[in-house]
């Protein structure tokens, strides 16, 4: 009887572990949305003019993330989406700084 309880507990733990791992490896929907929103904000801030390379890098990483997500490579898609968001935020901040510097001609360039 004691052996059956031990086996039952072990099986229950294994099932719970599988469920937890399966939930953690789901599609990175939120990360993809965050990246898209960051890219849109960077565009609105003038990143296409002032930080084009950073904006293009963010868009390229998002495109790669979409490919990985379609292939169900969720960890890689999540990593690329986070990288995309970070690149878009960098482009946004750089474009704001350069736009402000252009508006104030006496200010030193960043």
N, C-alpha and C positions, 0 to 999 in steps of 0.2 A: 504494500500500500504506500509506503514511504517513497519507494522508487517511482511509482506512478505520479505522485505529487511533484517530485523533482523533475521528471520528464515533462510534465504538464507546464510547470513554471518555466523551464528552459524553452519550450516551444512558444509559450506566450511572450517571453522576452524577445525571441527571434522574430516573431510576427510584428511586435511593436517596433523593433529596430527597422524592419523592412518598411513599415508605414512611415516612420519618421524620415528615413532616407528618401523615400519616394516623394514625400511632400517637399523636402528641401530641394529636390532636383527638378522642380516644375519650371514651366516657361517663365522667363524674366519679363513679365508683362509690365510691371511697374518701372523697372530699369529702362526698358525701351521707351516708355512714355516720358520718363524724366529726360532722356536724351533728346527726344523729339522736341520737347518744350524748351530745353536749353538751346537747341539749334535755332528754333524760331525766335527766341529772345535775342540771340546773337545777331541774327539777320536784321531784326528790328533796330538793334543798336548800331547798325551800319558795318557789321563785320565783313560783309562782302567788299566794302571799300577799304576799310582800315585794317582788317585782319583776315584777308582772304585765305591765306595758307592754313591758318588755324581752323577756319570755318570748313574748308574743304577736307581737312583731316578728320574733323568731327563727323562730317557727312559720310566719309569713306568708312569710318569705323562703325557707324550705324548701319550702313549697307552690309558690311561684313557680319554684323550681329544678326541682321535679318536672315541672311543666308544660313548662319549657324542655327538659328532658332528653327527655321524650316527643316533643317536636317536633324532636329531634336538634340542638338549639342548644346544643351541649356547652360552648362557652366561657362563654356567659351562665349556663348551669346551674352551672358550676364556680364562677363569681364569686358567684352567689347562695348557693350552698351554703357557701362560705367566709364570706360575710357572716352567714349564719344561725348558723354555729358561733361566730363572734366575738360576735354578739348574745347567744347562749345563755350563753357564758362570762361576759360582762358581767352578765347577769341572775343567774347563779350567784354571782358574787362579791358583787354588791350584796345579794342575799338573805342570804348568810352574814353580811355586815357588819351588816345591819339586824336580823337575828335575834339576833346577839351583843349588839347595842346594846339590844335589847328585854329581853334576859336580865339585863343590868347597868343598872338604871334610873338610876344616878348617872353613867354614862358619857355623854359628849357624842355627839349623833347625827351620822352621816356625811353 
